[in-house]
Amino acid sequence: MFGLGLPEIIVIVLVVAVLFFGGGKIVDLARSLGRVTGEFKKGKKEVEEELKKITREDTNIKDGSV
């Protein structure tokens, strides 16, 4: 794409974002993105733990060790 690499594209997007939203709004957006990422990871971990629990229970039932 016009001989631009990924680092150049990221810099251009960041500059445009700062011009469009302003510095203060970028900080708020980054903070919100961090919170969303944290919540996503927390939810993912909960789902993984629940699946492991179900799998263990299912294995115990099949083995007859309930």
N, C-alpha and C positions, 0 to 999 in steps of 0.2 A: 504494500500500500504506500505509494509515493516514496519508496526507499526508506521509510521510517521503521525503526525497530520498536519493540515493546517499551523500552525505557523512555524513548522520546514521546511515544503516544501517551504514556502515563503522565509525564510532565505537562504536556499540552492539556490533557483533561483536567489536571489539578489546577493549572493556571486559569482555565476557563471557569472552573467551579468557584475559585476564589473571586474572580471578577463578577460572576453571576450572583453568588450567594453572599459574599462578603466573608471576612475572616472569622467573625464571631459565630456566624451560622454554620460554618464548616466545622468548628469545634463541637457545636451542639449535635450536628449530624454524625460526626465521628463517635461521640459519646453514645448516642442512640444505637449506632451500628454495633458498638462494643457490647452494649446490654443485650441486644438481640442475639448476637453471636453467643454470648454466655448462656442465655436462656435456651437457645437451640442445643448447645452442648449438654446442658443439664437434662433437657428432655430426651435427648438421644441416649444418655447414660441410663436414665430411668427405664426406657424401653428395652435396652440391652439387658439390664438386670432382670426385668420381668420375663423376658424370653428365656434367660438362663434358668430362672426359677421354674418356669413351666416345663422346660426341657428336663430338668432334674426330676420333677414330679412325675412326668410321663415315663422316664426311665425307671423310676422306682416302682411304678404301677406295673410295667411290663416285666420287671424282675420279680415281682411278687413280694417285695420287701416293704410294703406299706403297712 
